[in-house]
Amino acid sequence: MTLATDQNLDPDKLSPTAKRMLDLREAVLAEWERRVLAAHKKGKVLRHPIVINTMPAFYDNLVEAITPDYPRANAVEGTTLAIQHGDERARLTNYDPDTLIREYQIFRSTLLGILKEAGVQLSDHEFQIINSSIDEAMREAATAFSAAVAAIREQFVAALTHDLRTPLQSASMAAELITHISDPVRTKDLAGKILSNLGRMDKMIQSMLDTMVFHTGQRLHIEPSNFNILDVLNEIRQSSISGEGPRLEVVGGPVHGWWDREAIKRALENLISNAMKYGVPNRTIRVKLDEVHQNLVLSVHNEGLPIPVDEQESVFQVFRRAHSAKAGKLRGWGVGLPYVRAVADSHGGSVVLDSAFDRGTTFIITIPIDSRPFQGAPMLEEGR
């Protein structure tokens, strides 16, 4: 059972070389992490779940990509995996672009070195796929890193210059009039207008902060408790979320951890209801559970038309929506997904999308098994 972003449950579909590469996954990831922490002072204080991030899934996507006839051209094709990695590094660490790029360079040298030591001989085609996948991931991650940093500034300026202008002007005009009148009744009326507009501004600011919270490295307020994620999935299956509980298949055993129960449940309900709404009617919706590197990996898969590649990141953005969503073709994708990302981020995790014609659509939430140490940004273990 691999951790690839398309919920591949059958390693037997992999080529012999891919299977050998899969067997070496943990050795490669462990050595990669060791080298990353040794090479970058900025990485030394990161906890393991944050360092490892999306790399296990990226590794498995590479394994699939070098398998002939498998419907994956490279490790990042049809998925937001690398985009999310760069976005997470921008928001949850004190990385700079050079540190991010160096991570991928270290991954390349680590992977090729361990494969060589293990006697795994890559064909020219397999070597080319691995290199092009890493290069493409590096490019997408770096672009996402820069976009995340820029978005914080742009959204803040836009809110201040546009949304707050009207109530501020109204309050200013009322205050100016007060200086020119002596009628107590009129003064009280104008003071009421000032207070009303100040209240509007306060609500706008709070709304802006709630919306931007996970873009600025802050967290939604969550209250972690210990529970079994299977219990939550059973509640969802038995609820009236879609009236189609039998379509929901759960793969994986029980996983206990410390998370905000209500937030996780709402996030899963969003993903499952989207899958049922936009997937092929009457086809199974599969939820897969894994515990990997001290992380819970939750994925929701449906068959059906994919989300276009150029719109995949848009479905997570609060301040912009996919073009098809604006046109009314995919009206539901942009509603709950920003919240799903906020929940994942608030638990110190991430959410990734994988969508293509031959693989269907899969959303993957990855969060630490114990989210308590990650409450109250920053994500770094300062002073250790």
N, C-alpha and C positions, 0 to 999 in steps of 0.2 A: 504494500500500500504506500503510494508516494504522497508527497505534500504539494504536488504541482497545482497551479492555479485553476486547472480545469477539472479537478476532482477525479483524476485518473485513479481507478481502484484496482487496476490489473497490471502489475509489473511484467507479466508474461508477454505483454504486447511490445515490450522494449527489445531492442537488438542486443546481441551478446555483449558488445562493447558498452552499450548504455547500462546494462545490468551490472557490469563490473564497476562502472563509474558510480552507479547508485550505491553499491556496497561500500564505497570509499567516502560517502557523503559526510559522515560524522567526523572522520579523520581530517578531511579538507576544511570543514567549517571550524573545527577546533584550532587547527594550525593557522587558519586565516585570522581568527579572532586574536590569537596570541600575537601574531605579527602586527595586526592593526594597533593593538594596545601598546606594543613595544615601539612602534614607529611614530605614534602621534600622542603627544602629551595631552592633547584635547580629548583623547579617547580613553585615557587611563582611569578616569573616574566614572565612566559609564557602567551601569549595571548590565549584566549579561543579556537579559531579554531585549534591552534597547540596542545593544551592539548588534545582536544577531539579526534583529529586524526582519526584513523580508528575504534574507539570503537563502534559507532552506528552500523556499518555494522557487526562487530564481535558479538554484542548483537543479532542482527536479525538472524545471522547464528546459534547462540545458540538456538533461538526460533525454527528455522526450524529443527535443529538436534534432538530436543526432541519430534518432531512430528513423530509418527509411520508411516512407509512406505514412508516418505519423503526421496528423494535421497541425503541425506547428513549424513554421519556417525558422523561427529563432526563439530565444528565451523570453523576449518581451513583446513579440508580435501579438496583437489583439488583447493586451493586458495593460493595466496601469501600474504594474509591479514596480518598475524603475521610477516612474513618476512619484509614486507614493514614498519610495525610499528617499528620494531627494527632498520631498516635501517634509517628511519626518525629520530628516537631518537638519533642515532649516529651522523647524519649530521646536524640536525637543532636545537639541544639543547646542553646543557652542562651536560647531564646525564652521569652517569656511569652505569655499568651493575647492580649493586645493586639497583639503583633507578628504572631501568627498571623492574626488577623482582618484586620489591615492588609494583609497579603499578598494576600488575596482581594479586598479593596477596590481595591488597586493593579491587580490583574489585570483587574477589571471596567473600570476607566477606561482602561487600556492597550488592551484588546481593542476597546472601542467607539470609542476615538479613532482607532486604526489602520484599522478598518473604514470609518469615515467618511472619513478621508483618502484611502483607496483607492477611494472611490466605491461601496462596497458598501452598498446600502440594505436594511435589515432590515424585514420586515413586523412588524406589531404582535405577531403570534403568535410569530415568531422572537425578537423582543426579549424577550417575556415568558418564553420557555423559557430563554434565556441568563441572565436575571436570577434566575429561580427556581432554576436549577441552581447558580449561584454562591452564592445565599443558603442553599440546602440543604447545599452542600459546606462552607460556612463554619460552619453549625450542627453538622454531623457532626464536622468536624475539631476544633472547639472542645470538644465533648463528649468526643471520644477523647483529646484533650490532657489534660483534667482527670482522666479515668479512668486514664490511664497514670501520672500523678503520684500519684494516690491509691492505685493498686494496689501500688506499691512499699512504701508505708507499711503497708498492710493485710496484705500477704503476710508481711512481716517480723514484724509483731506477732503474727500468727496462728501462725507457726512457733515463735516464742519461748514463747508462752503455752500452746501445746498439745503440739506434737511433742516439745519438749525436756523437758517437765515430768516424765514418768515416769522416764527414766534419771537425771535430776538428783535426784529424790527418792530413788531407790534408792541412788545414790552417797552422798548426804547421810546416809541411815540407816546405811549401812555405816561411814561415817567416825565417826558418833556412837557406834556400838557399840565401835569400836576404843578409844575413850577410856575405856571401862569394863571392859575385859578385859586380862588379862596372858598369856593362853595364846598362845604363838608360832604354833602351828598354826592356831588360830582367827583370829588376827590376819592371817596370810598369806592365809587363805581370804577374809576380808573385803576385804583390799587387792586381791585378784584381782577381786572383784566391783566394786570402785570403778573399777579400770582397765578392766574390761569395759564398764561403763556410760559411762565417759568415751569409750571407743572408739565406742560407739553414738551418743553425742552428736556426736562428730567426723564420723561418716559422715552423720548427719542434716544437719549444718551444710553439709557439702560437697555433699550432694544438693540442699539448698535453694539454695546458691549456683549450682550448675550449672543448676538450673531457672530461677532468676531472672536469670541472667547477662545476657540480652538485654533484660530489663525495667529494669535498673538502669544502662544505658549502658555496661556492660562488654562484652567480646567473648568468644566461644568461642575457644579456641586454634586458630589455623589457620596453615598453612604454605604461602604462595602460591608457585606456580611458573608458568612460562610454558607455555601449551598452547593448542590449538585446541579449542574447545567441541564442534565437530562430531565429533572423535575420541571424546569421551566419549559422545555420543549414539549413535554407531555401536556402541560397546561395549555400551551398554544394549540396543540393538535386537537384538544378536547373543546376548545373555545369556538366561538362563532366568527373567528377572524375571516374565514372565507366560506364556511359551510362545506368545505371540501377536505376535512381532516384526513380521510383515507388516502389522499394523494401525497401526503407528507411522509417521506421515508427518512428514518434516522439511521446513520451509519456511524458506529463507534460506541465505546462503552462509557460508563459514568465518569465524569471529571468534576472533582470538587475544587473549589477555589474561593477567593475573596473578591467579590465584585458587587456592584450596585444591582440588586435583583431587578428592580423595576426598570432601570435604564437599559439593562441587557435585554429584558423581555420586550420592551418597546422597540429596540433596535432590530431584534429578530423578527418581530411582527411586521415591521416595515419591509424587511428583505423578503420574507415569505409571502406576504400579500402582493408585493411587486412581482415576484416569480410566478404566482398563480394568475395574476392579471395579465402579464405580458408573455408568459410561456405558452407552449402549445396546449390547447385545452385537453383535459383529461389525462395528461402525461404526468408522471411522478415528479414531485419536487423533492430533491434530496438534500438533507442537512447532514453534513459530515463533521465529526468531532475528532480532534487529535490533541494530544499533549506533547509539545515539542520544545525542547530547550527552555523549560520553565514557562512556556507560553501555552495558552489555550488557543487553538486554531479552529474557528467556526466558519464553515462555508455553506452557502446556499446556492444550489444549482438548478437551472431549468433549461429545457430545450426550447428552441424557438429562434426568431430573427435576432441577430446580434445588435448591440448598440454600436453605431458607427464609430470607427477608430478616432476620428477627429472630434467626437463629442463625448468620449468616454470620461475624460477628466471633468467636463462641464457638469455632469450629473451630481458631482460632489460640491460644486461651488454655489455659495449662497447668493452672490452678487451677479452671477450670470448663469444662464441656463442654456442647454443644448439647443441648437437651431431647430431641430425637429420638435422639441418641446414647445418652443415659441410658436411654431407653425401649427401646433395642435395634434401632431402625429404621435407624440410620446408624452402625453401630458402628465403622467404620474411620476416619471423617473426623478424629477427635480424636487419633489416635495419632501420626502422623508429621508433621503440619502445624506443631506448635510447633517441631519441629526445623528444618523448612524455613525458618520465620521466623528462627530463631536463626542459621542459616547466612547468610541474606540480610543480617541486621543485622550479623553479624560481618565481612562484606565491605563495610560501609558502605552497604548497600542496603535494599531493602524487598520485601515480597511482598503482592500485591493479589489479591482474589477478585472475579470477575464471574460472576453466576449468575442466569439467568432462563429461563422456559419457551421463549421464542422464540430465545434466543441460546445455550443450553447453558451449560456451566460452564467457566470459564477461570481458571487461576491464573497470575499474572505475577510473575516474579522480576526485579527491576531492581538491578543492582550495577555499580559503576565498572569500566571496562575494566582499570584497574590498581588493585588493592585494597591494594597495599602501603602507600601513604600513610595509609590509614585503620586500620592496625593499632595497637592500644593507644589506647583512648579518651583524651581526648575527640576528637570529630570536627572540632573547630575547629583552624585553623592559628594556634595561639597565638603572639603576638609578631610576626605579619606584618601 
